[in-house]
Amino acid sequence: MNPKPERARPAPWIAPLAYGVFGLVAAGALALAPFQARQLLANLSMSPTIEASDSFLVSRLAYLRSPPRRGDVVVFAVAPRANGKRYYAARIVGVPGDRVQMIASRLYLNGRAVAREPVAPPGSPEADSPGYRNSFRERLPDGASYEIYDAFDDAPGDDTAAYPVPHGCYFVLGDNRDNAVDSRDARTIGCVPREAIVGQASYIYDAVWRPRVGRKIR
C-alpha cells in the first residue's frame, strides 16, 4: 500500500503576514470612522470647512496620546436621546483654563480679540448664497488658521458673556458663525466634555463638488 502523500504545509511566513494584514485592517477600521454631513445635527454649522454634501473621515485615535488642541475640528456626541446619540461637528476655540467671549461677532480669547481678515468666498456651490457674503480668515494665538462665514454683527450669539472653560471640557464654535449650534447655546451643547469627543475630523473623501475630495480638514 502506498503511503498517503503529505499535505503541503504553508510557508512559515504566511501566518505572520496574514495576521499582520488583518491587524492593519482592524487598526484602520478602529482609527478612522466615516461620517456624512447629513448624519450631523445642524449640518451647516461648519461651512465652509465641511459642507452639507460632504462625507469625511474622523480619526478616533487622534487624542490617544495628546489632548485636543485649539483649532481642531472635532465630532462629538451629546447625551443619548430616545433615538440614540446625536452628533455635531465644531471647531475647538477654547481649552481648559481659557476664557471665551463674543463681542460684536468677534471672537475674544482670554480678553484679546482673535485676529481675522476678510477673504474672497471659497469657490463652492454654496458660496453664492446670500447668507455666505462675508468670509474671513481667523487666526488663533497658537497658529491655527481657518476660514469662517460671518454675515452679520448682530446675530444671536454675536454678543455673549465671558465663558470660563472648566477642567475636562472644550469650548467649540461652528465656522458658519451665524448659522451654527455650538457652545454658545448652553441649553443644547455648552462646553463639550472630553469623553463626548468621538475624534478629529481629518479628510473629505466624497463630495458633490468634486474638487473638495481629498481635502484635509483644517
Steps between C-alpha positions, in 0.01 A plus 500: 500500500635835400528752785269805478680802364567766758301819467705798399564715801467878465823693497593616852463864402135464388340504846688809631420682177130412522484609862683822411259585218202422723647719772548791262142472370364480854713794614384707203136422576555601862699813420283654227123534509308620191243774555261672264406859574134406490564279806578817694238711666537861383701377200557853368684602817845431354467662156729570317732242661244218484206549264165327531579270204842384629599158628806501721722283718537541875815382676395322819860467620603865453493569873636171627828659609426874502199715590285687247647831386364840408410502132417129476172406330338227708192281486330454836188339638247660727304303761313201357138568412210270413644455151859444613802730509489827310818623333636846431819632341666823613839663547673520837581862586532471877686241708484450879600820678411733210237774510295534181272788400330637188476879459331642188560166322875504580653215695692601815731255672627578848405865461660555156334514161599211274653628176289476185516644149250498211550248220326424171218244541618146421403364159231256604140473380372623836714815490250686280233495769420843652568353845868448409599850390761567765797265523795548734821321592524468877836433670523364853794604722671160469501506120183324382355679196166430330216664306169598653173644375365798697229694320371717786636678808178482700378143451407285802822386663707793370512656848546276802626499854854379564496121535769342721587156358507248786738209546426206271285706259545683168329805354402449135371730227362431154686663210162618364465740791149632434356156423667271754403300806800500733620576853327839495173308542530373856161327485594281203879459523694730730858398571578159353640238743813316384322164519232622256754560220490217244813615318660757272362565151782423256423471124207548263462178300187580300316818399258625238754767406780265393802729562423468873578126494828423674511838677650494848269652759686783672 
